[in-house]
Amino acid sequence: MTYLTNFFHYFFQAVPGNFKYALPLAIIGGLFILAAIVFTFIYNKRKKSDFAFKRLFKNLSKRFVLIGALLIVYVLIRYENIPYFSMRLWMYLIGALFIYLAYRYIKAYRTEYPKAKANFEMAHPGKKTENKYLPNKKR
């Protein structure tokens, strides 16, 4: 019984106290935001020619920013020892969210992306880029 009590006390302690991993978690949060910026540039280049990539990975950079911001906010809250918001449970939930999103996007890239790309190429064999709107010349 004490093992179970200690287990729940570890996760649900209102003010956990000293936090050794503040700097590494803040750096990881910043790296997620930086990865979102890099992915935005990659996405903007590929969306013009790859419609399957455009459809499947539209929100990936927003999700990277979300996870990075959550980590940074968690580090700040934990540093200030704000009760109930600095519980270890929140850190593990952010980690679980990242693992879920990583699994979902890796699975989409390995299974759905090749199928969607092949379907689009079969439906539109000559179309490789988006149609650009070019206005008529003024006379």
C-alpha positions in Angstrom: 0.0 0.0 0.0 2.8 2.4 0.7 4.3 1.7 -2.7 1.1 2.8 -4.3 0.8 5.9 -2.1 4.4 6.9 -2.9 3.7 6.4 -6.6 0.7 8.7 -6.6 2.4 11.2 -4.3 5.3 11.4 -6.9 2.9 12.4 -9.7 0.3 14.5 -7.9 2.4 16.4 -5.4 1.2 20.0 -5.5 4.6 21.6 -5.1 7.3 19.1 -6.1 10.2 21.4 -5.0 13.7 21.5 -6.6 13.9 21.2 -10.3 17.2 20.0 -11.8 16.2 19.8 -15.4 14.9 23.3 -16.1 17.6 24.3 -18.5 17.6 21.1 -20.6 13.8 21.2 -20.9 13.8 24.9 -21.9 16.4 24.2 -24.5 14.3 21.3 -25.9 11.3 23.6 -26.0 13.3 26.1 -27.9 14.5 23.4 -30.3 10.9 22.4 -31.0 10.1 26.0 -31.9 13.2 26.2 -34.1 12.2 22.9 -35.8 8.8 24.4 -36.5 10.4 27.4 -38.3 12.6 25.1 -40.3 9.7 22.8 -41.2 7.7 25.8 -42.3 10.3 26.7 -44.9 10.4 23.1 -46.1 6.6 22.9 -46.2 6.3 26.1 -48.2 8.7 24.8 -50.8 7.1 21.3 -51.1 3.5 22.3 -51.0 3.7 23.8 -54.5 4.6 20.5 -56.1 3.5 17.8 -53.7 -0.2 18.0 -53.0 -0.2 14.8 -50.7 2.5 16.4 -48.5 0.5 19.6 -48.4 -2.6 17.9 -47.2 -1.1 15.5 -44.7 1.5 17.8 -43.0 -0.3 21.1 -42.9 -0.5 21.4 -39.1 2.9 19.9 -38.2 4.7 23.2 -37.6 1.8 24.4 -35.4 2.1 21.3 -33.3 5.8 21.7 -32.9 5.3 25.2 -31.6 2.6 24.0 -29.3 4.8 21.4 -27.7 7.8 23.8 -27.4 5.6 26.5 -25.9 4.1 24.0 -23.4 7.6 22.9 -22.3 8.8 26.4 -21.8 5.7 27.4 -19.9 6.0 24.3 -17.8 9.6 25.1 -17.0 8.7 28.6 -15.9 5.8 27.4 -13.8 7.9 24.7 -12.2 10.7 27.2 -11.5 8.2 29.5 -9.7 6.7 26.5 -7.8 3.1 27.4 -8.5 0.9 24.9 -6.7 -0.9 22.3 -8.8 0.4 23.7 -12.1 4.0 22.5 -11.3 3.0 18.9 -10.8 5.1 16.3 -12.5 2.0 14.9 -14.1 1.9 17.8 -16.5 5.5 17.1 -17.7 4.6 13.5 -18.4 1.4 14.5 -20.2 3.4 16.8 -22.5 5.8 14.0 -23.2 2.9 11.6 -23.9 1.4 14.2 -26.3 4.8 14.5 -28.1 5.0 10.7 -28.4 1.5 10.4 -29.8 2.0 13.2 -32.4 5.4 11.7 -33.4 3.8 8.3 -33.9 0.9 9.7 -35.8 3.0 11.8 -38.2 5.7 9.0 -38.7 2.9 6.6 -39.5 1.3 9.1 -41.9 4.6 9.6 -43.7 5.3 5.9 -44.0 1.9 4.6 -45.0 -0.6 7.3 -46.0 1.8 9.7 -47.9 3.0 7.2 -50.5 -0.6 6.1 -51.2 -1.9 9.7 -51.4 1.0 10.7 -53.7 0.4 7.7 -56.0 -3.4 8.4 -56.1 -2.8 12.0 -57.0 -0.3 11.2 -59.7 -2.7 8.6 -61.2 -5.6 11.1 -61.2 -3.5 14.0 -62.6 -0.6 12.5 -64.7 0.6 15.8 -66.2 0.0 18.1 -63.3 3.2 18.7 -61.3 2.7 22.1 -59.8 -0.2 24.3 -58.8 -1.9 26.5 -61.4 -0.6 30.0 -61.0 -3.1 32.8 -61.6 -1.7 35.0 -64.2 -3.9 38.0 -65.1 -4.5 39.1 -68.6 -2.2 41.8 -70.0 -3.6 45.2 -70.1 -4.2 46.6 -73.6 
